[in-house]
């Protein structure tokens, strides 16, 4: 069953100078219990894409088109009222930097209770009880629901954030770089916890990150974004082992490999394009080593290379699946 | 497991917070002096009716007007032979009442306008802030006088007039803090959990601007007391009430200066100065306690 289906979603930010094309023609889908990794460098539109799903965007952002369906419910045309009932109940977000995502002057327990009471018909007492249960679930001493965010360590805050995210039993959880600010040990704990919760509750998960190793470890499928577009998507192993798009290849080459031969990680020359004036044709052609004339003229279409493995590159045009 | 949020616990925590607040506050000499003066005047105001009654000084059947201080009439008498000492003590009631009540009105208006304006921004902000600007640039004394004259001299009107002429500065301060807080990630998270605007303003923004409201309240209270004195001095006060401003008003208009009746002019004036000073001291001290950046570390 498809939990989430996004077709050609486009989100622009309106500035004085014009539109920033942060996300264009994003198509995604998510099955129950599946984890999808959304990778790409900074400013490639990962977070915008995720936040567009529940229209949690700054005021100057506009979802220009495309369809978004959560559980077969249309989001693109939903009113603010409907959106509010969908948020957290259907899709919850684990924000990056949990310290900032928690109100410093309110107890952590009270903030979980707040989320619960917006969506569930519960008394204060029941909600408190649930908050304590959730704390146990994420392996924090339930007595600490009374504490304030500054009394928690970074990893605990992130786990408290996860407890808050699963409070209303959402079907989809978006992790917006949930482990970025944490050290590797804590990162592993948090990922393990997410993994365990996902299996237990059969939640769909979208993991936004620029850390390929995190994706490799936790995600079933991966979508690679570059300059507001999905350039390649497929099963994680397929994409990692046989990257088809030059950008994905470069991204994987830029990542040190702890197994196998030692080599110098290579960086991608140049900078990501200014999305206010995106380059014509393929957005990667200015930095692509294999670009030819057609790349700067014509936008490449997605090519299905093998089962569920898609990439948008002119070089692949001839290599249609046999 | 709901004991986690039990009332008893939160009472203990509240006490703990209060104790830690006090341990910082008491290191502040200025704050302690201010608090001492304020408590002194507050007790005076509360117990005034049990302490004194305003009597007239009569010796051998003759009313002693403008009599200098003597035993029993510690601050002498006024032009009607009435006891000034008792008047000063009774006068503290109105001054403090007006201070507290007018401040409550002023802070209420200022906080609501500030938060709403900062939170919604755009048209709402532009409209509310121009409205605030009008109140900021209008010379407050003439406005107060006109309003007091129109509404008539009664205690309630004085409170109302001071309340609605003194909120503009507060609204500005609260707005600027709201602008900064509404961009914090936890407000975005609050949106993500599906909360509406009112909820966010009440649960997330208000608690975060609260220290500012708190510190500002004390300063506005000082201004409110001073305004009450000014209005009364200019003859716009409630003539049926004994207040420090009223005493000054009569002292001035009945020629206490030319008569050299310092015992009539000085006491109410000194009381006003002391109360305003105490509020200002407390305001500075609170600022230091609530804003860790201003806290001294050498103690």
Interface residues (C-beta under 8 A of the other chain):
Chain A: X54 X56 X83 X84 X85 X86 X87 X88 X89 X92 X93 X95 X97 X100 X101 X102 X103 X104 X105 X106 X109 X114 X115 X118 X119 X124 X125 X128 X129 X132 X133 X142 X143 X145 X146 X164
Chain B: X1 X2 X4 X5 X9 X13 X184 X185 X186 X188 X189 X190 X191 X192 X193 X194 X195 X196 X199 X203 X204 X207 X208 X210
